[in-house]
């Protein structure tokens, strides 16, 4: 077991236990091990791994974590309950499982609301206090460090403050290192949390922590209020995962404490890993990237309005509360119908295509973007198409790797006895290196059929082409757009296995819009590689913005 560092402040993560109770999250043992490694690399002080003995998965996790992870920053914590009412602590198998987990620290949960003791535990208030004292004392006697979660503390303190304080005192006197006040129902507001923590500190000698659920949308604010009042232990989850609507968000809490309160609560350099860690954990948890979350979201430092862009061109701090690099994020400019000349100039610079102060070209690009967005295009989500547009307008596109002579998609419904099958067949004729190349392909959907046909027409012997893959596409039908009164917009994402880029197409029908996006995706991918089928592809010399450390999942 690793030696404990300075004990002045605890950042305690419960993603693997409380966060795993989030609807839609079902972590395997391997998922939990991966998240534990990420949290340790990030630098959290304690990682609550789960409830050993409660289910085979958590028991297996603790066994494998002991064997497979050499924790550099974190201490692994086993979670469990106090002994059952009427049972001797040494006879309780779930308490024994806490020892068998082999962790240096044990996190116990106990009732601190009198009504819960009598209705949920169905025991007396005095017996509940004995359960707390006996379990803490027994674990301490076996060399374990013990933290105690006071479940429903704030509600219990409102109904019966005397008994809630008795729970805190009993835990402290029995040897609990930290007594954690839990807003289990998530109904508190920051002013109330601050007042209660101050009162408990004045009435007891216990070291206090805070565990806040987010049912009022105040979990992070409540956690910070508790720290302001004197709590020195915060319990959080990555990306705010947790029961019902979630918990205090680990990344928001530590960023606020370090950047807004000036408190050092993480190892040096940890905050710069924050965005990458948030996205990696979301991936393992099977959740959508936290694109709109403070600090780590791809939209956290994304600017769309022309007025904002004009100010940011003078000084980014005018519309950003911190430098995004502090938390491993990046500033992004979004170009849309709201864009002005400054938006285009900053976006071009971001893409490595500085316009050199050419106001006429910038104005022309603004007009071009707005015209195309009126037709249904959306460049704020398609950096690759926007870069092609800028390059074409500024004469830096170079020679296209191919030109399209024609394409077509036929949809056939075929009967096989009682079965019906639909086949999409695409035919594409491209001009590649001055020669015509015709190819056909079949696939379950028209976009995939076009993709396969393009690949065949470009030539299977291309090493670069072998790396490119259609990763995803999304279709949206737009009302009130174009001459017919509706249009289809397709956003298409392609990858080379290392990076990904998104292109856009818009037309009166879905397949034509998809073709436009697919054409852009292959042109962009081949030109940026410098080794595409076109002889002049190497002229694509302007540097791309490095994605090392960029927001995972952000396009462009």
N, C-alpha and C positions, 0 to 999 in steps of 0.2 A: 504493500500500500504506500502511496506517495505521501511525503511529509506535507502537512498543511502549511500554506504560506501565511502571510500576515492576516490576522483574523478580524481586522477592523470593520470590514463591510462584506456582506455575503450577496453575491448574485447567484441565485438558486433557480435552476431550470427544471420544470416539471412537464416538458413536452412529451416525454416517453410514458408518462402516467396520466396526468390530467389532460394534456393535449391530445392523447390518443383516444380520449372519450368524445372527441369532436365528431359530429355526424359526418359520415363519408370518409373517415380515416380508419384504416384497418392495417396496422403495422405488423409485418412479419418480424421474426427475430433478426433476420439480416437487415431489414429496414431500421430496426432499433439500434443495431450495432453501427450502421452507417451514420445515423443521426447523432449518436453518442460521440463518434469520432469528430464530426463537424463541430459539435458544441464544445468539445475539448480543444480543438484547434482554435476556435473563436476565443476561448479563454474564460468560459463561465467557471465559477468556483465549485458549484455542486450540481450534479446531474442525478435527478430522481429517476431511477430506472424502471420502476414498476412495483408490483405487489407480489413478492415471492410466496409461493404456496397457494395463492388465490387462483392461479391458472398455470398450466404447464408452460405456456409461452414465456411468461415473465420469469419463471424458475429457470428455464433454459437460457434466457438472456443473461441472467446474472452469472451462470456457470460459464458461458462462452465469453462474456465480458472480462471475467477474471483471467481467462486463458489467452484472449486474442487482442486485448487493448492495453497498451501501456500509456496510461493517462499522464499527460504532461502538465496540465493545469487543473483539471477537475478531480473531485472526489466523488465516487459513485455512492448513491444513497438508496437504501431499500425502504420501501413504504409499507406500513401496516397499521393495524389498530391496536388499541389497548386490549388487555385480556378481556374475555367475556365475563359478563356478570355471573357471580356464583362459582367461578372456576379459578383454581389456583394458577398463578401465572406460569409456573413451571410445567403445568399440565396442558396448557393451551397450545395446540399444534401450530396455529398461525403465528404465534410469538416465537416458537422454536424455529419456524421457517425464516424469520428475520435474521436469526443468528447464522443459519445455514447458508444464507446468501453471501456471507463473508465480507460484508461491507463495513467500512470504518464508521459510517454514520447511519443511523436509523431515524426515519421520519415517522412519528406516530400521529394518528388522528384521534381526537377525543371530542365528545360533545361538551359544548360550553353554554348551550341554551337549555334552561331547565325543562322547558316543554318537550324538547327532543329527547332528553334523558328519560323522562317518564313515559312518553308515548312511543318513541322509536326503539330505545334500548329496553324499555319496560323494566326499569330498575329504579332504585332510590337515588336521590341526589348525593347522599353520603357514599353509597357504593360506587357511584361514578368517580368520585374523588379518590377512593381507594384503588379503583382500577387504574387510574392515571398514575398514582404514586407507586403502586406495586410494579407496573410494567416498566416505568422509567428506571426505578431502582434496580430491577432485575437485569435490564440491559446494561445499565451502567456498571453493575457488578461483573458483567462479562466483557468489560472493556470497550463498550460501544459509546460513541458520542450520540446524544439524543436531541432531536428537535421535536417540538410538539405543535401540531396544527390544532387550534381551537376552532372547531367547525361551528358555523353560524354565530361567531362571536358578537358581531355588531348588533344583530337582531336580539341575541340573548342579553347583551348589555343593556339594550333599550328596555327589555321586559323585566329583567331581574339583575341589575348591575352588581349586587352583592355576590350572587352566585357566580356570575361570569368572572369576577375578580378572584373568587376562591379557586376557580380552575387555574387561573394564571399563577397564583401563589403556590398552589399545590405542585404544579409542574416544575416551577422554579426551585422550590425547596427539595423536590425529589431528585434534582440534578439535571433537568433539561437545560441545555446550553442556550437555546432560543425558544421563545414562546411566540408562535405565529398567530396573529389575529386575522381571522378569515371572514371576508364578506362573501359567504358561500352562495347566497341568493343574488348577489350582484346589485343590490338595490340602493347602495349608499352613494352619497355625493361627497366631493372632496372636503367641504367645510366640516361635515359631520365626522368623516374619517380623521381629519386632523385633530378635532376636539377630543374624540375618544382616545386616540393614541396618547395625547398629552395627559389625559386624566388617568389612564392606566399606568403610564410611567410615573406619575406622581404618587400613585397608590401602591405600587409594587416595586420590587428591586429587579424584576425580570428584564432580560434583554429581549426586545420585541422585534418581530418581523411582520410582514404584510403579505396576504394572499388575496387578490381581488379578482372577482369575476366581472364580466363586462356587460351585464344586462342593462345598465343605464348608459352604456357607451363611455363610462368614466373609469374603467379599470386602470389605465395608465395614469390618469390624473389622480385617482385615489391612491395609487402606489407612491407617486411623487409627494402627495400631501402627507402620507404616513412617514416618509423619509424626512420631510421638512419638520415633522413633529418629533422626530427622534428615533424612528425605526432604523435598524442597521442590517436588515435582512429582507431582500425582496424576492418573491416567488413569481416567476413569469413563464411564459411558453413562447417558443419560436413562432413568429407571425400571428401571435394571439390565439392559437388553436386552443380548443377546450370545450367543455360541456356547454350545451345550449349555444350562446353566441360567442363564447370564448373567454379568455383570460387576459390579464395584463400582458401586453406585447413586449417580449424580451428586448427586441431591437429598439423600440421606441423608448423604453425605460432607461436602458444604459446610455443611449445617445443623449437623452435629455439630461441625465445626471452628469455626464462628462462634458457635454457641449453647452448646456444651459445653466447648470449649477456649478460647474468647475470642480466636480468631485472625480477623483481617479478611482474607478471601480472595476476597471478591466486592465489586462496586461497591455504594455506598450504595443501599439500597432494593431490592436484588436479591431478598432472601429473601421479601419480600412478594409477589413475582411467581411464587414457586416452585410453588404448587399449580396455578395457572392454566396455567403452562408445562408441567407434567407431564401434565395432561389434554389439552392441545392437541397435544403430541407424540404421545401415545397415539392420538389421533384420526387424525393423519397416518400413523402407522405401522400403522393398521388393527388396533389392539389394544384389548382391554377396558380401561376406565378403571382406574387403580391404586387401587381402592377400599379395600383393606386394607393399603396400604403405609404405613410410618411417615411422619409429618409431613404428607404430601400426600393421603393416602387420605380418602375421605368418612367412613370409620369411625375415623379416627385420634383424633378427639375426640368420638366418639359414645358416649353413656352410656345404659345400659339398666336396670341394676339399681336397685331402689328405694333401697337403702342408699347407693349412689353418689350418686344424685340428691339425697338428703337432705343429704349432705355438701357437694355442689357448690352447693346453694342457700346455704350458709353462706360457702363460699369455693371457687371453681372450682379453685384450685391444689391442693386436697386430693387430687384425682384426675386432674390434668393436669400433665405434666412441663414444659410451656412454655405460654405463651399462644398459642392457635392462630393468631391474627392475625399473629404474627411471620412465619409462613410462608404467609400468604395463605389460611389455612383458617378454618373456623368450628366452634364447638362445636354439637353437635346432641343433643337429648334424644330417646330412643326410648321410645315408650309401648307397653307390651305387658302380658302377664300378670305380668311381674316388676315392674311399675310400682307405686309408692306415690303418696301424695298429693303429695309433693315433685316427682315426675316430671311429673305432670299440671300442677302450678303452673308449673314451669319451661318445659314445652312450650307451654303457653298463652301465656306471656310471650314466648317465641321467635316465636310466630305473631302477635304483636301483640294478643293477647286476654287480657291480664292479668286474673286472677280477683279481684284486690283483696283478697286475704287471706280470701276466702270459703271456709272450710275445709269447710263442709257441701257446697257445690257441687263442690269438688275431690274429696271422698270419694265423692259420687254418681257423678262421672265415672269414677273408678277402678273402681267396681263395674260400671258400664256397659261399660267397655272390657273388663274381664275376662270378663263374661258373653258379649260378642260374640266375643272371641277363642276362647272355649270352643266356639263354633259354627263356627270356622274362619277368622274375620277376622284380619288381621295389620296392625296400624296402624303398626308401626315402619317399614314400607316405603311407607306411604300417608298422607303428611301432609295431602293435600287432603281425604280422607275423614275423617280425625281432626278437622280444622278444622271441617268441617260438623257433626260430632257435638258438638263443644264449643259451637259457635254455637247449635245446636238446644237444647242443655241450658241455655244461659245466656240464651236469648231474643234473641240478636243475629243470627240468620240472616236476618231480613227476609223479604220475600215471595219464594217460589220463582218462577223464571221460567216454569215449566210444571208441570202435574200430569199424571200418566199415568192414562188411563182403561183402556187395555188394550194388550197387545203380544202378538205371536205370531210364531213362526218355523216355516216348513214346508220340509222338505228333499225335493226331488224328484230321482229318477234318471231321466234321459231317454235313450232310445236313438236314435241316428242311424246307421242301418246297422250297421256293425261297431263303431261308436264308442259310448262311454257317457259321459254328462256328468251331473254333479251340480249342481243349482241350489238355492241357499238363498234363499228369499223371506221377507222380514220385513214385517209390517204393524204399524203403531204408531198409536194414537190418543191425542193429547195435548190438554189444555185450556190454551190460550195466550191470555192477555188475555180470559178469560171465554168464549172460543169454542172449539168442538171442531175439531181439525185431524187428518185421517186421511191417512196416507201409506204407500206400499209401496216396497220396493226389493229388488233382487236383487244378489247378490255371491257370490264363490266360497266364502266361509265365513260362518257365521251371525252372528258378531260384526260383521263389516264390513257385512253386510246390515242389521243393526239400526242401526248407526251412520248409514248412508245414509238409512234411513227416518226417524230422529230429525231429521236435518238438514232433510229435506224437510218434515216436519210443523212444525218450528219456523219455517220460512219462509226462502226463499232470498234475500230482500231485506235480511237483517240484515248490516250491515257487520262486526259483531263475529263473527258466526257464520262468515263467510267466512274468518276468520283461524284458526279452530279446526280442528285436524286430529288424528285418532287416530294416534298415533305408534307404539304397540306394545302388545301385551298378552301376558301369560304365564299359563299354566294349571298348577295343581298339584292332584293328587288326594290327599286326606288320609284316611288310614285311622284308624279309631277315633274319628271325630268325628261328632257329631249322632246323631239317633235311629236312622237307618238304618245306622250304623256306618261311613259314609264321606261325604265332602263334597268339593266342588270349590271351590278358591279361585282367583280371577282378579285379577291386578294389571294395571291398565290405565293407560297413560301417554298424556296428551294435551298438545298444545302449541299456542301461539298464534303460533309462529314466533320468539318471543323467549325465553319461559320455558316450562317444562314442569311438569306436576304429575301425581301418581299417585294413583289411587283403588283401592279394594278391594271385592270382593263375595265372598260365600260362600253356597253353597246345595248341595242334594243333587245338582243337575245343573249342568253347565258353562254352559249358555246362561243360566239364571237368575242365576248368579253374575256372568256377564259383563254382563247387563242392569243389575244393581245397581251395578257399577263404572262402567258407561257413564252411567247416570243421575247418579251423583255427579259424574262428570267434566264433564258439560255444565252441571249446576247450579253447580258451583264456577267453571267458566270464564266463564259468563255473569254470575254475581253479582259476581265479582271485577272484571270489566271495567267495571261501573257503567253499561253501555249495552246490556244484554241485552234480550230481547223483553218481559220483565216490566216493568210500569210502575214498580214499586217497587225496581228493581234498584239504583238509586243510593243506597239506604239502606245498602249494603255499604260502610260508611265506615271501619271499623277498619283501620289501616295494616298493610300486609303488610311482612314483613322484606325489605329490598332484597336483590336477588340480585347486585348489583354486587360482584364480588370473591368471591362464594360459590363453593363447590366445584362445578365443572362436573360434571354428571351426578348430583348430589345432588338428591333429590326434595323438593319443598315450598317 
